């Protein structure tokens, strides 16, 4: 089942540390675990990118659930998450993702 258990356990440990540190800094840590999956788990890029995207979604959802009702530290009348910015930025994020997927399918693995 496992190709090299020592390498995979080391990779899991490093991934856990990187994801925790990234989440503490406000990032998902998904981009930083791709090289770990390539090196320690011998994955292809086509396997590692979707796994890192799943990690990003889970980390973002967890961070949102923990902070969605938290008040701003300096102004107790405001929430810590500025939902106006979220509503403004999310359509462009979705559009950029859609264009990126379309370009990725068009270009293929040649690039």
N, C-alpha and C positions, 0 to 999 in steps of 0.2 A: 504494500500500500504506500508506504513512505519511501522515497528514493534515498534520502539521507536524513535520518531523524535528528542528528545533532545540528545540521545546518538549518533545518526547518524550525527547530526549537529556538535557536539563536535568532533566526529571522522573526519569529513571533514575538520574542522578547524585545528586539529592536523596534519592531513596528508598534508595539504597545507603548514603548517609551516615547517614540516620535509623535504618535497620535495624541498622547496625553500632553506633551509639551506644546504641540501645535494648538490644541484646544484651549490650553491655558492662555495662549497668546491671541486667541480669537480666530484661528484658522482651522480648517478641517484636517489638515495633515495628509490629504490624499495624494498630492503631488510628490511628497517626500517618501512615500512608501513604494512607489513604482520601482525605483532602483533596487530596493530590498527584495521585492517579489521577483525581479529579474535575476538577481544574484543568488539569493538563498533558496528560492523555490523553483528555479529554472523554468519560469513561465515565459511565454512569448509576450510581446507587447500587446497583441490582440486579446490576451487573457488578463494581463495586469491592469490595463486601463479601465475596463468595466468594474473590476474589483475595487480599484481606487475610487471610482465614481460612486459605488455603493457605500464605501467608507465615508465619503464626503457627505452623502445624503443622510446617513445615520448620525454622523457627528453634528451636522447642522440641525437636524431635528431634535437631537438631545439637548444641544445648547439653547435652542429656541424654547423647548419645554421648561428648562430650568430658569430662563430669564424673561419670559414673555410678560410677566406681571411685576417685575422688579422695578423699583423706583430709582430715579436718577440720584446719585450720591450728593450732588450739590444743590439740586432743586427738587424738593419732595413733591412738587405739583406735577412733575413730568415723569414719564416712564423712561427707563434706560434705553429702550429700543425706539428709534425714531421711525414710526410706521409710515410717515409721509414720504420719507426717502425710499423706503422699501417699495411702496406703491409706485413711485416714480421710476425706479431702476429696474424692477423685475420684468417689465415687458421687453426692455432691451436685452436683458440676460437671456430670456427665452428665445428672442429672435436670433441672438448671437449663437446660441446652442443649435438652433435649427439650421442656420447657415453653415455652421461648422460641420454638422453631420452630413449635410448635402455636399459640401466641398470634399469631405473625407471619402464619401462614396464615389464622387466624380474622379478624384485624383487616384484613389486606391492606395496600395502599399508601395508604389514606385517612389514616392517622396520619402 
